[in-house]
């Protein structure tokens, strides 16, 4: 018996159904929050700001805001997806079924990434209502969005296995991811920062993600674009390695 | 009969140093109903968890359907079902959806007719569109059983299936297990209710402190370890057992007002001896006013065994 396609599909569809059951929390709430950012920083304040790298301020913040939602939603969806079965005890069914790391990743991480991509589509569509923007490299932008969604869904999956309480589940996204994203050039170009903050900002990995996505939108970036892609792919590979290790050893899954 | 589960030298020591299982050897043959009896913390759930992939064994081997579960676990797990002790299920999911999910998880194609058959057999058909959280405790347990049966397992583990359920559901469950046996499913159940094992099991295993104390056919175990107990109320108290009764295994209780017989072997021999004892009493002119006689149950045997080895 090889890869259990039906098993993976069952997990995937169940996770998508769970999102549909909680459509306000999963879809509408993040879209509303991001729309508010577009209204305040894009339409209201943005019209009084100077263009950044030749891009209007309202359009400049679109990739950063999209990334902010992608990171937080991918992470929380995947972490919640695997944490809840652990919390309620239904993980027994998954562990006793003929599904391994591959099926579990396709199911849980695939569903979390899918939800993020749906969100990204809605957010990009909504953004057109408030700001004018164009995507210079649409295929690369879609590819990069998928890559980031997959990488942070994997990261969220690890968090969901690591966490042993709801408080821990929220620590990393709220105390690290959101602040790093805000300070990672979502609302400004790193060039605009005075020293030493400009140099310090380069140690923030989110800077490279924001700039990677911004490059696919407008063809300009504060950092080397290959470093951005390399970091994203490397992060994804590390997460896959960690999850494989978790399944091999049964850490936090099997007693 | 063909052995479908072979456990050899299975040991589980938890991180804190607690030994839950110690060199457990067990063979389960196809089509049997095996009852694993033991007090709380004896290692029953750990043993089931080790077979079902929930617990990582410290040492030992487990083979199911000829597959070594440490390496070749996929084909084996596809044929094993588990009903856990805890009522663990997604409470916001509808019954039909939950059972269908379980079938898919184990790699089987959707089969509405099969799901319907399972739900009807568990009196869940009318509740198929209900969210599980709206069901009673007994109904939730039925859902767990339906989920475990959804992939038509050949080996089914029932961990305390009737814990906390009412008499009606318990009887329903016994009937269901009987039907599963007729269909060729092998059932391993753990239970606190000895009556349950006595009613259904072909073989019984007794486990205590992680060690299997005894495994035997239920009837053989009762024949070997069973006893007859008779309490004879005497009209006049005796100071000691008269020599004419010395051939019988007797003792005096209740200040000499009660003659207690404990003997036999669970095959009915004890009843014959009690009949001979009453004749001897009449011949010896010892008057009695009543006799209370009973065969020891599996529960008595279980308690004796567990206390004896404590």
Interface residues (C-beta under 8 A of the other chain):
Chain A: X1 X4 X5 X6 X7 X9 X10 X11 X14 X17 X21 X88 X89 X90 X92 X93 X94 X95 X96 X97 X98 X99 X100 X250 X254 X255
Chain B: X14 X49 X52 X53 X54 X55 X56 X73 X74 X75 X77 X78 X80 X82 X84 X86 X88 X89 X90 X91 X92 X97 X101 X102 X104 X105 X106 X107 X108 X109 X147
